[in-house]
């Protein structure tokens, strides 16, 4: 494993997932996002590039394996969704969600450290 590529991949996945959260949920929350939906739609192009590059780096980091990068993307999405939903929608994290988040983090540790 090449941890440097995995870290870069994770950063890009987190950035992409954050922008997707704004793109998808923004029009429900903020009037400006509802007004500029076309701009949010156009964000799809750079978002796609972020995910493509993150996937490339993940495959390099995991030495050619595709599945670990998919888990990285999925788990980063779950974690970012939880954080941003709490911050902007004031939707707390209940016990069921907390257990799910811990399981998601467990998936990352399995992919990184299980030989």
N, C-alpha and C positions, 0 to 999 in steps of 0.2 A: 504494500500500500504506500502511496505517496501522499502523506498527510497535507502537504502544502496545496495540492490540487483539490483535495477534498474540502479543505477550509475555504479556498476561493469559490468552489462550487456552492458550498453552503451559504456564503455571503450573497452570491448572485441569486440563489433560490429565495433567500429571505427578502432581498430587495424586490424580486419579481412578485413574490406572494403578497408583499405589502402594497405594491402598486395595484395588483389585481383586487385586493380587498377594497381599496379606494374606488377603483373602477366599477366594481359590482355593487358595493353597498353605499357609495357616496351619494348617488341620486336619491336614495331613500332618506338620507340623513341631512344633507346640506343643500340649500337652495341653489348655490352656485353650481354644484355638480349636476343638479337637475336641469339647469339652464344650459350647461355646456356638455350635453351628452355626446355630441359629435366629437369633441375633443377627447373625451374619455374613450370613445370607440377607437380613435386614431392611436391611442396609447397601446393598442393591441400589437402594433408592429414592434415597438421597442421591447415590450413585455415578451413577445415571442423570441426575440433575439436573446434576451437575458436567460430564458429557459433553455434555449438551444445551447448557449455557451456554458451554462451551468451543467447541463447534461454531458457535454463534451468533456468538461473538466472532471466531472464525477467518474466517467468511464475511464479516463486517464488515471485518476487517483486510485480507483479500485482495480487497476491493471486489466482493463478490458471487460469487466463484469458490468452489466447494465442494471441488474436488480438493485444493488445497494444504492445507486443514484436515484432510482425511483422512490425508494423508501426515504431517502434524504429529502426529496422534493415533497413527498406526502407529509412527512412529519413536520418539516418547516412550515408548510401551509397550515397544519392544525395548530401549531404553536402561535404563529403570527395571527391567525384568525382569533384565537383565544385572547391574545393581548390586545389587539385593536378593537375587538368587540367590547372588551371590558373598558378600555380607555374612552371610546367614542359613543358607545351605546349604553354604558353603565350596566351592562349585563354581567352579573357576577359569575364566578366559577363555583358550581355546586360540587358535591362529593363525586357524583358520577362523572362530571367533566374532569375533575382533578385526577381521578383514577385513569381515565382515558388518556390524559396528557402524560401521566407517568408511564403508561404503557407505550405511548408514542416515543417518549425519550428512551425507553428500554429498547425499542426497535433500532434506534440509532446506535446505542452501545453494542448491541448484538452485531450489527453490520461492521462497526469499527474494530471491535476487540475480540470477536469470536474467530478463532483460527481454524 
